[in-house]
């Protein structure tokens, strides 16, 4: 029940923050994943 309430609150916050903020957040998240993968591959090679 608590997880459902937390999910609903998170969706409400995403909807309230606006399209631009959500889009920018997803963009930075994807960029962070790419940087992590690159750094991880560099560490394995070294």
mmCIF file of the N, C-alpha and C atoms, coordinates in Angstrom:
data_MODEL
# 
_entry.id   MODEL 
# 
loop_
_atom_site.group_PDB 
_atom_site.id 
_atom_site.type_symbol 
_atom_site.label_atom_id 
_atom_site.label_alt_id 
_atom_site.label_comp_id 
_atom_site.label_asym_id 
_atom_site.label_entity_id 
_atom_site.label_seq_id 
_atom_site.pdbx_PDB_ins_code 
_atom_site.Cartn_x 
_atom_site.Cartn_y 
_atom_site.Cartn_z 
_atom_site.occupancy 
_atom_site.B_iso_or_equiv 
_atom_site.pdbx_formal_charge 
_atom_site.auth_seq_id 
_atom_site.auth_comp_id 
_atom_site.auth_asym_id 
_atom_site.auth_atom_id 
_atom_site.pdbx_PDB_model_num 
ATOM 1   N N  . UNK A 1 1  ? 0.825  -1.192 0.000   1.00 0.00 ? 1  UNK A N  1 
ATOM 2   C CA . UNK A 1 1  ? 0.000  0.000  0.000   1.00 0.00 ? 1  UNK A CA 1 
ATOM 3   C C  . UNK A 1 1  ? 0.869  1.255  0.000   1.00 0.00 ? 1  UNK A C  1 
ATOM 4   N N  . UNK A 1 2  ? 1.926  1.210  0.787   1.00 0.00 ? 2  UNK A N  1 
ATOM 5   C CA . UNK A 1 2  ? 2.821  2.365  0.852   1.00 0.00 ? 2  UNK A CA 1 
ATOM 6   C C  . UNK A 1 2  ? 3.536  2.574  -0.476  1.00 0.00 ? 2  UNK A C  1 
ATOM 7   N N  . UNK A 1 3  ? 3.925  1.489  -1.126  1.00 0.00 ? 3  UNK A N  1 
ATOM 8   C CA . UNK A 1 3  ? 4.602  1.598  -2.422  1.00 0.00 ? 3  UNK A CA 1 
ATOM 9   C C  . UNK A 1 3  ? 3.677  2.206  -3.468  1.00 0.00 ? 3  UNK A C  1 
ATOM 10  N N  . UNK A 1 4  ? 2.404  1.857  -3.419  1.00 0.00 ? 4  UNK A N  1 
ATOM 11  C CA . UNK A 1 4  ? 1.435  2.417  -4.354  1.00 0.00 ? 4  UNK A CA 1 
ATOM 12  C C  . UNK A 1 4  ? 1.261  3.914  -4.125  1.00 0.00 ? 4  UNK A C  1 
ATOM 13  N N  . UNK A 1 5  ? 1.209  4.322  -2.873  1.00 0.00 ? 5  UNK A N  1 
ATOM 14  C CA . UNK A 1 5  ? 1.095  5.746  -2.552  1.00 0.00 ? 5  UNK A CA 1 
ATOM 15  C C  . UNK A 1 5  ? 2.356  6.506  -3.001  1.00 0.00 ? 5  UNK A C  1 
ATOM 16  N N  . UNK A 1 6  ? 3.520  5.908  -2.794  1.00 0.00 ? 6  UNK A N  1 
ATOM 17  C CA . UNK A 1 6  ? 4.767  6.554  -3.205  1.00 0.00 ? 6  UNK A CA 1 
ATOM 18  C C  . UNK A 1 6  ? 4.844  6.674  -4.726  1.00 0.00 ? 6  UNK A C  1 
ATOM 19  N N  . UNK A 1 7  ? 4.391  5.652  -5.432  1.00 0.00 ? 7  UNK A N  1 
ATOM 20  C CA . UNK A 1 7  ? 4.369  5.701  -6.892  1.00 0.00 ? 7  UNK A CA 1 
ATOM 21  C C  . UNK A 1 7  ? 3.423  6.798  -7.383  1.00 0.00 ? 7  UNK A C  1 
ATOM 22  N N  . UNK A 1 8  ? 2.247  6.874  -6.793  1.00 0.00 ? 8  UNK A N  1 
ATOM 23  C CA . UNK A 1 8  ? 1.293  7.915  -7.172  1.00 0.00 ? 8  UNK A CA 1 
ATOM 24  C C  . UNK A 1 8  ? 1.834  9.302  -6.910  1.00 0.00 ? 8  UNK A C  1 
ATOM 25  N N  . UNK A 1 9  ? 2.483  9.490  -5.778  1.00 0.00 ? 9  UNK A N  1 
ATOM 26  C CA . UNK A 1 9  ? 3.077  10.791 -5.460  1.00 0.00 ? 9  UNK A CA 1 
ATOM 27  C C  . UNK A 1 9  ? 4.190  11.147 -6.439  1.00 0.00 ? 9  UNK A C  1 
ATOM 28  N N  . UNK A 1 10 ? 4.995  10.168 -6.813  1.00 0.00 ? 10 UNK A N  1 
ATOM 29  C CA . UNK A 1 10 ? 6.075  10.416 -7.776  1.00 0.00 ? 10 UNK A CA 1 
ATOM 30  C C  . UNK A 1 10 ? 5.520  10.814 -9.138  1.00 0.00 ? 10 UNK A C  1 
ATOM 31  N N  . UNK A 1 11 ? 4.474  10.142 -9.581  1.00 0.00 ? 11 UNK A N  1 
ATOM 32  C CA . UNK A 1 11 ? 3.853  10.496 -10.864 1.00 0.00 ? 11 UNK A CA 1 
ATOM 33  C C  . UNK A 1 11 ? 3.243  11.893 -10.812 1.00 0.00 ? 11 UNK A C  1 
ATOM 34  N N  . UNK A 1 12 ? 2.653  12.235 -9.667  1.00 0.00 ? 12 UNK A N  1 
ATOM 35  C CA . UNK A 1 12 ? 2.079  13.568 -9.482  1.00 0.00 ? 12 UNK A CA 1 
ATOM 36  C C  . UNK A 1 12 ? 3.172  14.631 -9.550  1.00 0.00 ? 12 UNK A C  1 
ATOM 37  N N  . UNK A 1 13 ? 4.317  14.363 -8.931  1.00 0.00 ? 13 UNK A N  1 
ATOM 38  C CA . UNK A 1 13 ? 5.432  15.307 -8.986  1.00 0.00 ? 13 UNK A CA 1 
ATOM 39  C C  . UNK A 1 13 ? 5.968  15.452 -10.409 1.00 0.00 ? 13 UNK A C  1 
ATOM 40  N N  . UNK A 1 14 ? 6.095  14.337 -11.130 1.00 0.00 ? 14 UNK A N  1 
ATOM 41  C CA . UNK A 1 14 ? 6.558  14.405 -12.516 1.00 0.00 ? 14 UNK A CA 1 
ATOM 42  C C  . UNK A 1 14 ? 5.605  15.212 -13.385 1.00 0.00 ? 14 UNK A C  1 
ATOM 43  N N  . UNK A 1 15 ? 4.322  15.002 -13.199 1.00 0.00 ? 15 UNK A N  1 
ATOM 44  C CA . UNK A 1 15 ? 3.336  15.741 -13.992 1.00 0.00 ? 15 UNK A CA 1 
ATOM 45  C C  . UNK A 1 15 ? 3.352  17.225 -13.636 1.00 0.00 ? 15 UNK A C  1 
ATOM 46  N N  . UNK A 1 16 ? 3.575  17.529 -12.389 1.00 0.00 ? 16 UNK A N  1 
ATOM 47  C CA . UNK A 1 16 ? 3.574  18.928 -11.949 1.00 0.00 ? 16 UNK A CA 1 
ATOM 48  C C  . UNK A 1 16 ? 4.832  19.688 -12.316 1.00 0.00 ? 16 UNK A C  1 
ATOM 49  N N  . UNK A 1 17 ? 5.927  18.983 -12.516 1.00 0.00 ? 17 UNK A N  1 
ATOM 50  C CA . UNK A 1 17 ? 7.186  19.681 -12.802 1.00 0.00 ? 17 UNK A CA 1 
ATOM 51  C C  . UNK A 1 17 ? 7.274  20.161 -14.240 1.00 0.00 ? 17 UNK A C  1 
ATOM 52  N N  . UNK A 1 18 ? 6.515  19.562 -15.116 1.00 0.00 ? 18 UNK A N  1 
ATOM 53  C CA . UNK A 1 18 ? 6.493  20.034 -16.497 1.00 0.00 ? 18 UNK A CA 1 
ATOM 54  C C  . UNK A 1 18 ? 7.335  19.183 -17.428 1.00 0.00 ? 18 UNK A C  1 
ATOM 55  N N  . UNK A 1 19 ? 7.030  19.324 -18.685 1.00 0.00 ? 19 UNK A N  1 
ATOM 56  C CA . UNK A 1 19 ? 7.670  18.517 -19.727 1.00 0.00 ? 19 UNK A CA 1 
ATOM 57  C C  . UNK A 1 19 ? 9.164  18.790 -19.820 1.00 0.00 ? 19 UNK A C  1 
ATOM 58  N N  . UNK A 1 20 ? 9.552  20.049 -19.763 1.00 0.00 ? 20 UNK A N  1 
ATOM 59  C CA . UNK A 1 20 ? 10.964 20.411 -19.962 1.00 0.00 ? 20 UNK A CA 1 
ATOM 60  C C  . UNK A 1 20 ? 11.853 19.829 -18.855 1.00 0.00 ? 20 UNK A C  1 
ATOM 61  N N  . UNK A 1 21 ? 11.398 19.897 -17.622 1.00 0.00 ? 21 UNK A N  1 
ATOM 62  C CA . UNK A 1 21 ? 12.194 19.379 -16.507 1.00 0.00 ? 21 UNK A CA 1 
ATOM 63  C C  . UNK A 1 21 ? 12.342 17.862 -16.595 1.00 0.00 ? 21 UNK A C  1 
ATOM 64  N N  . UNK A 1 22 ? 11.265 17.178 -16.955 1.00 0.00 ? 22 UNK A N  1 
ATOM 65  C CA . UNK A 1 22 ? 11.323 15.720 -17.074 1.00 0.00 ? 22 UNK A CA 1 
ATOM 66  C C  . UNK A 1 22 ? 12.233 15.327 -18.230 1.00 0.00 ? 22 UNK A C  1 
ATOM 67  N N  . UNK A 1 23 ? 12.111 16.016 -19.358 1.00 0.00 ? 23 UNK A N  1 
ATOM 68  C CA . UNK A 1 23 ? 12.949 15.723 -20.517 1.00 0.00 ? 23 UNK A CA 1 
ATOM 69  C C  . UNK A 1 23 ? 14.429 15.950 -20.200 1.00 0.00 ? 23 UNK A C  1 
ATOM 70  N N  . UNK A 1 24 ? 14.741 17.039 -19.526 1.00 0.00 ? 24 UNK A N  1 
ATOM 71  C CA . UNK A 1 24 ? 16.133 17.331 -19.173 1.00 0.00 ? 24 UNK A CA 1 
ATOM 72  C C  . UNK A 1 24 ? 16.669 16.288 -18.186 1.00 0.00 ? 24 UNK A C  1 
ATOM 73  N N  . UNK A 1 25 ? 15.846 15.862 -17.245 1.00 0.00 ? 25 UNK A N  1 
ATOM 74  C CA . UNK A 1 25 ? 16.271 14.840 -16.294 1.00 0.00 ? 25 UNK A CA 1 
ATOM 75  C C  . UNK A 1 25 ? 16.571 13.522 -16.967 1.00 0.00 ? 25 UNK A C  1 
ATOM 76  N N  . UNK A 1 26 ? 15.729 13.112 -17.907 1.00 0.00 ? 26 UNK A N  1 
ATOM 77  C CA . UNK A 1 26 ? 15.959 11.863 -18.633 1.00 0.00 ? 26 UNK A CA 1 
ATOM 78  C C  . UNK A 1 26 ? 17.213 11.978 -19.487 1.00 0.00 ? 26 UNK A C  1 
ATOM 79  N N  . UNK A 1 27 ? 17.426 13.128 -20.084 1.00 0.00 ? 27 UNK A N  1 
ATOM 80  C CA . UNK A 1 27 ? 18.615 13.350 -20.905 1.00 0.00 ? 27 UNK A CA 1 
ATOM 81  C C  . UNK A 1 27 ? 19.893 13.219 -20.073 1.00 0.00 ? 27 UNK A C  1 
ATOM 82  N N  . UNK A 1 28 ? 19.912 13.846 -18.904 1.00 0.00 ? 28 UNK A N  1 
ATOM 83  C CA . UNK A 1 28 ? 21.087 13.751 -18.041 1.00 0.00 ? 28 UNK A CA 1 
ATOM 84  C C  . UNK A 1 28 ? 21.271 12.339 -17.482 1.00 0.00 ? 28 UNK A C  1 
ATOM 85  N N  . UNK A 1 29 ? 20.178 11.641 -17.226 1.00 0.00 ? 29 UNK A N  1 
ATOM 86  C CA . UNK A 1 29 ? 20.273 10.258 -16.760 1.00 0.00 ? 29 UNK A CA 1 
ATOM 87  C C  . UNK A 1 29 ? 20.921 9.381  -17.822 1.00 0.00 ? 29 UNK A C  1 
ATOM 88  N N  . UNK A 1 30 ? 20.505 9.539  -19.075 1.00 0.00 ? 30 UNK A N  1 
ATOM 89  C CA . UNK A 1 30 ? 21.092 8.751  -20.167 1.00 0.00 ? 30 UNK A CA 1 
ATOM 90  C C  . UNK A 1 30 ? 22.564 9.103  -20.358 1.00 0.00 ? 30 UNK A C  1 
ATOM 91  N N  . UNK A 1 31 ? 22.895 10.383 -20.251 1.00 0.00 ? 31 UNK A N  1 
ATOM 92  C CA . UNK A 1 31 ? 24.293 10.786 -20.377 1.00 0.00 ? 31 UNK A CA 1 
ATOM 93  C C  . UNK A 1 31 ? 25.127 10.182 -19.250 1.00 0.00 ? 31 UNK A C  1 
ATOM 94  N N  . UNK A 1 32 ? 24.568 10.130 -18.057 1.00 0.00 ? 32 UNK A N  1 
ATOM 95  C CA . UNK A 1 32 ? 25.277 9.540  -16.926 1.00 0.00 ? 32 UNK A CA 1 
ATOM 96  C C  . UNK A 1 32 ? 25.514 8.051  -17.107 1.00 0.00 ? 32 UNK A C  1 
ATOM 97  N N  . UNK A 1 33 ? 24.558 7.350  -17.672 1.00 0.00 ? 33 UNK A N  1 
ATOM 98  C CA . UNK A 1 33 ? 24.719 5.918  -17.930 1.00 0.00 ? 33 UNK A CA 1 
ATOM 99  C C  . UNK A 1 33 ? 25.825 5.692  -18.956 1.00 0.00 ? 33 UNK A C  1 
ATOM 100 N N  . UNK A 1 34 ? 25.870 6.517  -19.988 1.00 0.00 ? 34 UNK A N  1 
ATOM 101 C CA . UNK A 1 34 ? 26.935 6.394  -20.986 1.00 0.00 ? 34 UNK A CA 1 
ATOM 102 C C  . UNK A 1 34 ? 28.312 6.658  -20.382 1.00 0.00 ? 34 UNK A C  1 
ATOM 103 N N  . UNK A 1 35 ? 28.420 7.672  -19.541 1.00 0.00 ? 35 UNK A N  1 
ATOM 104 C CA . UNK A 1 35 ? 29.707 7.970  -18.889 1.00 0.00 ? 35 UNK A CA 1 
ATOM 105 C C  . UNK A 1 35 ? 30.108 6.824  -17.965 1.00 0.00 ? 35 UNK A C  1 
ATOM 106 N N  . UNK A 1 36 ? 29.146 6.265  -17.231 1.00 0.00 ? 36 UNK A N  1 
ATOM 107 C CA . UNK A 1 36 ? 29.442 5.136  -16.352 1.00 0.00 ? 36 UNK A CA 1 
ATOM 108 C C  . UNK A 1 36 ? 29.947 3.933  -17.147 1.00 0.00 ? 36 UNK A C  1 
ATOM 109 N N  . UNK A 1 37 ? 29.292 3.639  -18.267 1.00 0.00 ? 37 UNK A N  1 
ATOM 110 C CA . UNK A 1 37 ? 29.713 2.504  -19.091 1.00 0.00 ? 37 UNK A CA 1 
ATOM 111 C C  . UNK A 1 37 ? 31.106 2.731  -19.648 1.00 0.00 ? 37 UNK A C  1 
ATOM 112 N N  . UNK A 1 38 ? 31.390 3.935  -20.074 1.00 0.00 ? 38 UNK A N  1 
ATOM 113 C CA . UNK A 1 38 ? 32.710 4.257  -20.613 1.00 0.00 ? 38 UNK A CA 1 
ATOM 114 C C  . UNK A 1 38 ? 33.788 4.132  -19.540 1.00 0.00 ? 38 UNK A C  1 
ATOM 115 N N  . UNK A 1 39 ? 33.527 4.669  -18.345 1.00 0.00 ? 39 UNK A N  1 
ATOM 116 C CA . UNK A 1 39 ? 34.508 4.581  -17.254 1.00 0.00 ? 39 UNK A CA 1 
ATOM 117 C C  . UNK A 1 39 ? 34.699 3.129  -16.808 1.00 0.00 ? 39 UNK A C  1 
ATOM 118 N N  . UNK A 1 40 ? 33.630 2.355  -16.803 1.00 0.00 ? 40 UNK A N  1 
ATOM 119 C CA . UNK A 1 40 ? 33.703 0.966  -16.399 1.00 0.00 ? 40 UNK A CA 1 
ATOM 120 C C  . UNK A 1 40 ? 34.532 0.167  -17.410 1.00 0.00 ? 40 UNK A C  1 
ATOM 121 N N  . UNK A 1 41 ? 34.341 0.432  -18.697 1.00 0.00 ? 41 UNK A N  1 
ATOM 122 C CA . UNK A 1 41 ? 35.114 -0.266 -19.710 1.00 0.00 ? 41 UNK A CA 1 
ATOM 123 C C  . UNK A 1 41 ? 36.582 0.134  -19.654 1.00 0.00 ? 41 UNK A C  1 
ATOM 124 N N  . UNK A 1 42 ? 36.852 1.380  -19.343 1.00 0.00 ? 42 UNK A N  1 
ATOM 125 C CA . UNK A 1 42 ? 38.236 1.822  -19.213 1.00 0.00 ? 42 UNK A CA 1 
ATOM 126 C C  . UNK A 1 42 ? 38.939 1.130  -18.067 1.00 0.00 ? 42 UNK A C  1 
ATOM 127 N N  . UNK A 1 43 ? 38.212 0.932  -16.946 1.00 0.00 ? 43 UNK A N  1 
ATOM 128 C CA . UNK A 1 43 ? 38.798 0.310  -15.765 1.00 0.00 ? 43 UNK A CA 1 
ATOM 129 C C  . UNK A 1 43 ? 39.110 -1.164 -16.051 1.00 0.00 ? 43 UNK A C  1 
ATOM 130 N N  . UNK A 1 44 ? 38.282 -1.844 -16.798 1.00 0.00 ? 44 UNK A N  1 
ATOM 131 C CA . UNK A 1 44 ? 38.497 -3.257 -17.103 1.00 0.00 ? 44 UNK A CA 1 
ATOM 132 C C  . UNK A 1 44 ? 39.725 -3.411 -18.003 1.00 0.00 ? 44 UNK A C  1 
ATOM 133 N N  . UNK A 1 45 ? 39.898 -2.510 -18.948 1.00 0.00 ? 45 UNK A N  1 
ATOM 134 C CA . UNK A 1 45 ? 41.037 -2.588 -19.870 1.00 0.00 ? 45 UNK A CA 1 
ATOM 135 C C  . UNK A 1 45 ? 42.366 -2.313 -19.194 1.00 0.00 ? 45 UNK A C  1 
ATOM 136 N N  . UNK A 1 46 ? 42.365 -1.469 -18.165 1.00 0.00 ? 46 UNK A N  1 
ATOM 137 C CA . UNK A 1 46 ? 43.620 -1.037 -17.513 1.00 0.00 ? 46 UNK A CA 1 
ATOM 138 C C  . UNK A 1 46 ? 44.200 -2.094 -16.609 1.00 0.00 ? 46 UNK A C  1 
# 
